[in-house]
Amino acid sequence: MIIPVILAGGTGTRLWPLSTRDCPKQFLPLLDPERSLLQQTLLRALDLLQRLGQPAVEPIIVCHEAQRFLAAEQCRALNIRAQIVLEDEGRNTAQALALAAQHLAHHSQHLAHNSQQPREYREQTLMLAMPADQTLSDNAVLAQAIVSLQAQVSQGAAGIFGIEPEYAATGFGYLRKDAGGQVVEFREKPDADTAAQWLAANTRQQAGWLWNSGIFFWQVQAFLQRLSEYQPALFAATQEAMAQAQQDLDFIRPAIRPLQQCPHLPVDIALLEPLSAIAQAVVAAPLVNSGWNDIGNWQVLSELGELGEADAQGNVVHNSAAAHGRFQHSRNNYLHSSSGRDIALLGVQDLLVVDTADALLIAHKDQAQQVGSLAPAASAGKTEPRLVYRPWGSYEVLHPGDGYKIKRLRVKAGGRLSLQRHRFRAEHWVVVRGEATVIRECAGVRTSEVLHANESTFIALGDIHSLENNGDILLEMIEVQSGDYLAEDDIERLQDAYGRK
């Protein structure tokens, strides 16, 4: 039985300012206006299982606990039930895969739906680890590659999928396999000259050097055995963390304390590199003409054809910016705007321009790999982000003023804010679209009123209140806060449907 493990814990800093700590790139609809990268990966994983003739299973998602509600909501939107394992702190792919494997070692038999396979088959669990920030246009190619490696992986080998290089890329890791498919060497991102030498060493009959796709295929018990041999501290920590894991709503929370000393290691360095010295311990299959790409930075994103046709001068406007970008005497530029502002480029070339409600990035394309260095400084600042996601929906700060703040609230169908009160602010609510159920509590008595479009209410300072969307469509409201202190920590939650404190 193959169970997809979706690695969705990255911070996505190289796509700042669109990708933020609150909502990293894997949760954004970058290539499809309707679906995020995570959702596209989930659908691709389930399509793979169908192509392989396997019964449906619940995939595992490993993500940061701060994005747990984003992950859950995006699964719900696709009607996909997943096991969501939460990391309190991301420590790279070795820890993420180890947590998933420890969970699978004890619970894989519960993930299959309507499986008629014998018990011994179900216990031979294979995990297919897929990063949530990649694209693959031809899933049949990956399915065929999985079949080609399945026998070796079932016997304990680590499987990895390589991409035949199309150019001398410096932003990807590489692996080298021999004619029999055994991986004999892993190398991190090379300089341009080294990448060109590797590409030249490939022959028409045999591509020895491949880009490392980061898609792994491993038998769960074999993975844990190798982990105990090569990374015993990581094995022991993740085993203890999962043994003490707590179920929190739809989430699996490993114990935090055992993981605090875990090393920050990618699985390539932790296991695959040392294993490549052992005959047939790591095997690779190439993905040829699969349409694979790693959405690693703005330069990569700007070159993907899904985003829109380039004009005669090579300028590309991301679909969301189509009505807001103008070019004159400019060429080979990329523009993404989610702010709604009118943006004009005059007499420039080879620029990346990314405009959001929170920040504006202007960079030369050859600096795309360095964008991530700006993100920590931005996130460490005291400026509140304009767009913030919550388990009930999202809010956007339209205008912060002296003693007041104007927000747009979007509450999804079935969403509800916590029962709460504020010590320093009052709130005016105006319904723009949908139906709002406003709940108040006074002297232990709870009352409710239903507001429709163009109707409003006032929440006085200290009032115990909540808000629910019991309708079938998105609820949109304007909230005007007034008071001496308007930060988000002026919320005393008395009751919360999402387990927040």
MIMI-461104 format. One record per residue (C-alpha): x, y, z. Coordinates in steps of 0.1 Angstrom, whole numbers, plus 5000, padded with zeros to 4 digits. Each point is the difference from the previous one (the first is absolute). Last residue first. Example, Ala and Ser with C-alpha at 12.3 -4.5 7.8 and 13.67 -1.06 7.14 Angstrom:
residues 2
513749895071;498649665007;
//
This chain:
residues 501
493353015236;499249834968;498149674999;498350064967;496450055013;501250265024;498550105034;501050295023;502750154978;501350335014;501150204969;502150315004;503049814986;498950104965;501250365005;497550295002;500850195031;498550345009;496649924984;498149974968;499549714977;498150024968;499149664985;498749964965;498449674993;500049724974;498349675006;500849734974;497049804989;497949725015;498850185031;500849935037;502850255000;500750055037;501150305022;500850025036;499550235030;500850085036;499850385002;503050175017;500150304977;496750024981;499249794970;497950204976;497749864972;499450044963;497749924971;500950074964;500049634990;498449785026;500249985038;498749725022;499750055038;501149785029;499649985037;502049835028;499150055036;502849955025;499850365013;500350134965;501049794969;499950134965;499849804967;499950164965;498849774972;501250154968;498449944966;501750064967;501550314984;500950355013;499149965037;501150305021;501649945034;501050275024;502649905026;501150135034;503649995013;502249975031;498949715021;498649784973;497649705003;499749664985;497949704989;502249894971;499250084964;497949764980;500349844966;497249784986;500250184966;503350194999;500350335019;501750294981;500750305022;501050334984;501750235025;500150375010;502250115029;499550285025;501950205027;502550154975;499349824968;500549664984;498149964966;498949704981;501349745024;499049664984;498449725019;499849634993;497949695003;498849815031;503349835005;501750344997;502150144972;501550365002;500250254972;501450345009;503049875020;500650205033;503250204998;502349925029;502849874979;501449655003;498049884970;501750264978;503549935012;499349624996;498750064965;502950194985;502549714999;497349794982;500450234969;503549894994;499149724975;498250264978;503150224996;500549924963;496550124994;500850355012;497850095030;497150235009;497949875030;497150205014;498549925034;496949935021;497150044975;502049834974;502250114970;502549774984;502250154973;502849774986;502250194976;501849894968;499550344983;499150365007;499050304978;496650065016;498149765022;496550105011;498049865029;496350085007;499349885036;497849705007;502349875027;500349654987;502650094974;502549774982;502250154972;502849834981;502350204977;501649894968;499750334983;499250375006;499450294977;496650035015;498349745022;496650015018;498849785028;496750035020;497449814980;502149694995;501449995036;498249695012;501049814969;503750075005;501250254974;502949894978;502250244980;501849844971;500050304977;497349874977;497849925030;500549695021;497049775003;498649935035;500849825032;499849654987;503150054979;502449975029;503050234996;498950265026;499649725027;503649894995;501350355003;497750075030;501649725020;499849635008;496949884983;501749674992;499149884965;499049684984;498450004965;500449624998;502150004969;502349735015;499849915037;503149805007;500049715024;502449975029;501249745024;501650035034;501349705019;500949824968;503749975011;500850205031;501850344996;496750164990;498849935036;502250275014;498550264976;496449885004;499750005038;500550335018;501550194971;497249924976;497450005028;500650375006;501350075034;499250245028;501149795030;497549895026;500650155035;496550145005;498349694985;499649815033;498350305017;497450084973;497849685002;498649934966;496650174993;497849814976;497250234986;496349964992;498950125034;503249975021;501249645002;503049995023;503449844993;501949845028;501149704979;500550244972;502550215019;501849705014;500549854966;501050344986;502750055026;501349644998;500450014963;501550345000;502649905026;500749674981;500850184967;501949754978;498949665015;496650105015;499250194968;500949714978;497649785020;497350264999;500350034962;499949624996;496949985022;498250274979;501049874965;501350304982;499250224969;501350355000;499150314980;502750275006;500450044962;503849975000;501150124966;501649724981;503649924990;500549664984;497850064970;500749704979;499449944962;500350364989;502950055023;500350205032;503550135007;499150344983;497350065027;502549925027;502550254986;497350274996;499049955036;503650045011;500450324980;496850155013;500749945037;498549695016;497049955022;500649705022;501549674988;498949645005;502049714987;499749634992;496349964993;499449654985;498050004968;501949734983;501850244976;501350195030;498350295018;501150345008;498050245022;499550374997;498750285023;498150284983;500650384997;503149994978;498349874969;502149904970;497149954976;497349744993;501249765026;498449665001;498050005032;500749755027;497749795021;501149835032;499649665014;501649875032;500649634999;498349775025;498649714980;496750184993;502250284986;501649764976;496749864987;498450354999;502750174979;498649964964;496450035013;500850335015;501650124968;496849914980;497950205025;502450294997;499750014962;496249965002;499850315022;500850234970;499850375010;502149985032;500250305023;501850045033;499550185033;498249735020;503149775001;499149634994;501049715021;498749664988;499849775029;499949624997;498149785024;500549635000;497449965028;497250034976;501449704980;500349785031;496350085009;498749894966;498750264977;496350074999;500550375009;496750185005;501850325010;503649985011;501450235027;499349785031;502649734990;502750274998;499750095037;503049865018;502850024975;498250284982;500450245030;503749925003;500450054963;498250345000;502150125029;503249884983;499050164967;499650345017;503249965021;502149924969;498350274979;501150315018;499750105037;496750184999;498950105035;496849905018;499549744973;496549884994;498949674984;496850034979;498449664991;497950084970;496349994990;499550154965;496750184991;502050244979;498950305021;500549795031;503749944991;500550384995;498350065034;502249765018;503250134986;499150365007;498949905035;503349845007;502150284987;501450115034;500649645009;502549964973;499349744974;500249624994;497149884979;499249624999;497849874973;496849815008;499849694978;498049914969;500549654986;503049954977;499849944962;503350194994;498250264979;497550055029;502950045025;501650264977;496750204997;499950015038;503550155002;499350254972;496950125017;501950055033;502850184981;497650234983;498450085034;503450085015;500950224971;496750195005;496949954979;497550234984;502250274983;502449724988;503750054999;500650215031;496949915020;501850055034;500249745028;503449864988;501350364998;500050075037;496950165018;500750165034;503849994995;499550164967;499949914963;499050314979;502950205014;501949774998;500349714976;503549905012;498649995035;497849694994;500049905036;499949634993;497849765020;497949854973;501749664994;497249784986;500349635010;498149784975;499349655012;500949704978;498649665010;
//
